[in-house]
Amino acid sequence: MAMPRSLMLGLLVLVCLLAVFTEPTTAGFNPSEFPNGFYFGSATSAFQVEGEANKSGRGPSVWDTYVHEQPERILDGSNADVAVDFYHRYKEDLKRMKDNGLNSFRFSISWSRVIPRLEPFVTIFHWDTPQALEDKYGGFLSENIVADYRDYADFLFRTFGDRVRHWITLNEPWAYAAWGFDTGEFAPGRCSSWVRRACKAGNSATEPYIVAHNLLLSHATAVQLYRQKYKTTQKGKIGFTLDSYWFEPYSSDTRDVDATKRSIDFHFGWFMDPATFGDYPRTMRDNVKERLPNFTIEESKMMKGSLDFVGVNYYSARYAVNVEYVDPQRLSYNNDAHRELKFEDSKGNSIGPEAALTWLRVVPYGIRYLLNYTKDTYRNPEIFVTENGVAHDNETTPYEDIVHDKMRTDYYDSHLGNVSEAMRNYGVNVKGFFAWSFMDNFEWSSGYTKRFGLTYINYDQNLTRTPKDSSKWFTNKLLPKLVSDDIDYKLPGSLGFRNLTISRRSNIMCGHAICKSAYSNLRVP
């Protein structure tokens, strides 16, 4: 029987406040603890790695426009016109993945542009809205996007569905809605002027919710289409990928405990609740009120149960402290949660050591708690950890430390150990793990200043590739398992390489590489 939320919150206090005393030492990564058929892969996105921008049939996306028209909003003033040239070097990069012992590869198809013996996990939308649709009706600010997204997804299902068994409709819709339309730090860079002076237009009180709503409807419409038209013959699965911090209370004060629950509802639940239960979390309805869009009865039915699996992207954790008063003249998505996120609790205890990015503190146990929470709260879904990783700073870290990256090896060792604990001790239904990222790349507003890759990219010498120690670590860990597993990774074949051009009212153009191209019942295990 489901536990009342008031009791859940009581358990949250007990768990989070005692965790520092009861947290067991989690063993590191042991591949033999993962079942046969488990997917070990790495991940990329089209915009961040492909290059060949505005060529080979690809039209500009909102990120192309953003980085070229406002280069000052990228930390190093760079762009992704070349990126790391995956468009031309994909064959050698895919060979490296296989040589590393990986058996799967998560990548996105560029909407504005419309791999072998690796199981493809295909992301349909990874933030690169076609600029043509942004200009035509405002992109995801308009409900018109839903029909165009459906057409785009239909084309991908029809063209590649016989070779793709895992479709991801959306990557991190929270980041797209919150950072693109609340804080304005990501493309298309919209927000209220009081939030960020660089924003030329936007409304942080309403636009994030409108965008998220249209993203969810696009997801549900594509899922409905796939299940009705393709699933029976193609036998694939479809879901979306969400990012989330793990949140803990700033103090034992019940107001901070409530703020912790609101934090995960406003971040993870914003998308997970509609896809599981058919509506937004009650905390959001109570706080946002009429600014939060409503689903019709039919839309709610379409939303509910629209996941065959959920992808979870985890990097870090935060303490949540309650904020009582919010200026009614400064309404925004961020302020609506009535909480502030911190790196230290009320006693000065750090949530975890700092990494190269200011938002990334290393908190390995957070991935276990987030997976446990997902199981308990959302009916034990099938889960893939679709991103997990840590960065070096390209400007301040010596080359030797970047390539001999013990920090990254330790990060993966501890996080995979916690994933294994969640599976073995808590029964979480995790089916795969994808390291972010296979290679250094264009890291959005950080440009090329941060390096997440298992493979070093020399940006000054023809983008040459050098495996880092973390890449070799995965090889040593995974190759023996793939050899010993009594399983044949039979794949439906290469996605093929073809030049395709499609013209629709959404003006999709395609022709590349994929086209050529707390917390309920929670315990401390």
C-alpha positions, 0 to 999 in steps of 0.5 A: 500500500502506498505510504502517505506523503506526510509519513514519507517526509518523516522518513526523509528527515530520518534518512537524510539526517542520519545518513552521515552516520549510517552511510555504509562504505559502498564497494567500487565497480564490479562488473560481475555484479551486473546481470548478463545483457546489461548495457554499458555505453557512453553518450553524446549529442549531435550538436556537441560533437558532430560539427559540419554545421549548416552543411550537408543539408542541415539547417541552423538550430536555436543553438547555432543562432545563440552561439553566433549572435551572442558569443559573449554568453559562451564562456570562451566565445566558441561555437560548435561549427566543427565541434569535435568533427564526429560527422567525419570521424564517426567510424574511428570513434565507434571503433574506439567504443567497441575497443573499450568494451562498450556494448551500446551508444546513446546519441541524438539525431539533429532535428535540423539535419534530418553505427555498427555492432553497438546497440543504438539508444537514439535521442530524438530531441536534445535541445536543438530546435530548428531555428526555422520553427523558432522563427515561425511560431516561437518553437516550444512556446507554441502548441504548433510544435507538437504536430511538427515534433510528431511528424519528425518522430514519425520520420525517424521511426519509419526510417530507422525503427527497424534498427533502433530498439530504444527511443528517447523522446526528450533529453533533460526537458527540465534544463531546456525549459528552466535554463532556456526560459527561466534563467536565460543561460541556455538557448534560446536565451529567454527570461525576464529582464530582472533575472538576466540583463542579457535576455532580450525577451521572455517571461520567467513567470510563465514561459518555462511552464508553457515550454515544459507543457509542450515538451510533455505533449510532444513526448506523449504524442510521439509515444502514442504514435509509436505504440499505435503504428510501429511498436508491434512490428519494430518491437522497440521501447520508448521513454524520455531522459530526465536529469535531477540532483539528489536533494537533502534538507538543509536542517532538521527544520520541517520547513526545510524538509518540505522544501526538499520535497518541493525541490524534487517535485519541481525538478524531477516530478515536473515531468515524471508525475505527468508521464506516470500519473497524468498530471503535475505534482500537487506542490506545483499546482499549489505554488504556481496556480493558474500559471501552470497549464492544464492537461485536458482529459484526453491529454492526461490519458495520453500522458499517463503511462507514457514511459516504457522506461525512464532515463536518469541523468545524475551528476550531483546533489544539493541541500534545500533550505526553505524560502518563506517570502517571494516578491510577487513582482518577481515571479519565476520558475526558480522562485516558485519552489520557495527554496534555495539550493546550497552546497553546505548544510546548516552546520557547515557540512559540504554536500561533496567535493567540488569539481570543475563546474560550479554546479557539480559536487561529487556525491556518489550516494546520491545516485543510489538514493535517486534510483531508490526514490524513482522505484518507490515513487513511480511504480518501479519503472525500467531505468537506464542511467543515461548520463553520469560523469565529471569534468576537468577544467581545460584552462587550469588543469595540466594535460597530464592530469586530464589524460591520467584522470584518476579523479574521473576513474574514482568517480565512475568506480564509486557511482557504479558501485552505488548503482549496483547497490541500488539494484542488488539491495533495493531491487531497482530495475536498472538496465543500463549505464551510459558514461557522459561522455565518450569524448570531450566536446562543446559543453554548451555555455561552457564552450570547450573549457570543460572536459567530460570525455573518456577520450581526450580531444586535442583542439589545437592539433587537428582534433586528434583523439587520445584515450584517457586512463578512464577509457582504459579503466572501462576497457579493463573492467568491461571486456572480460565481462563481455567475453564471459557473458553467455549472451549474444549481443545480436543487433538489428544491424547498422543504421546505415548511411544514406543521404535523405532530404525531407521537406514538410511544413516543419521544414525538416532537412536531413542528411548525415551520420545517423542519417548518414549518422524524501522520499517514499519508503526510502531506507539506507540499504 
